[in-house]
Amino acid sequence: MNAVRDSIKQFETISIGEMNAVKLLNRFDSKYQLPVQQLLEILEAIKNDYFVMSVKGEILQTYITTYFDTRNNSFYTEHHNGKLNRLKIRKREYVNSGIGFLEIKKKNNKGKTSKLRFQTENTETGFTLKELEFLNKYLAFEFHLSNYSLPSKNGNRFKRITLVQKDFKERCTIDLNLSFFSEIQKVKVGNLVIIELKQERANMQSPLAKALKDKRIKKQGFSKYCIGRALLEPDLKYNLFKAKLIKLNKQYNGNINYEDLAQKSFSNTNRNNNGTIKRYNNKRTA
């Protein structure tokens, strides 16, 4: 982490207010997965093309997210089954800024992401009446929307670096120190970096996109919600994510660490001695 911090200090800084020109709540997302060592090479290649966001003098921001789903996991299942029009509901706390949002994140069948936000001081796993009103305004369910019908499922915590291209046509987030947690268990995937390009129009000729291509780092989907649940809940259906989970297991094997948060824990029969889950062994058939 110190090496990343030193590398990012080479970038000119930009404030949250100055970044308002490139909010991109309706955008195309492109995600990339890579180890920290390659991130340092990427940052060196683009240091003159992007600003880095600074909040109160800090460039590494802490994010804490809680995800909600129906009782039968319809959001997770739709993503797993490859449905193009899908959504996620989450609460995200921006720790350094001291603010939080309830967010509805939608993706359409053209691959474009849109996001609706409601600022809230409630970081608990339940919804206030005003939050339920916000959800009911923009979503239509066949059931009564409540804390019971839309419970929290899991969460994550990570450090984020936010870059803005100097022509303000692109925004990029870099997530590190990623950990997933449920009420009873936490898993941390050290050395994993998730880069996400956010663009009004998909453009693979931007400086960052070119730098990633030069390093032969290919675009690939990575849902923190779905991967987190698949890692923490061995009984969930996971076929669509199997290749990603195998890659995580192979590439970051020594850096995947589990921690029980309560006396109740998943069966040890699902776990190898090094903490990785047996079902992600690529020798096993689906």
Secondary structure, 3 states (H helix, E strand, C coil): CHHHHHHHCCCEEECCCHHHHHCCCEEEEEEEEEEHHHHHHHHHHHCCCEEEECECCECCEEEEEEEECCCCCHHHHHHHCCCCCEEEEEEEEECCCCEEEEEEEEECCCCEEEEEEEECCCCCCCCCHHHHHHHHHHCCCCCCCCCCCCCEEEEEEEEEEEEEECCCCEEEEEEEEEEEECCCEEEEECCEEEEEEEECCCCCCCHHHHHHHHCCCCECCCCHHHHHHHHHCCCCCCHHHHHHHHHHHHHCHHHEEEEECCCCCCCHHHECCCCCEHHHCCCCCC
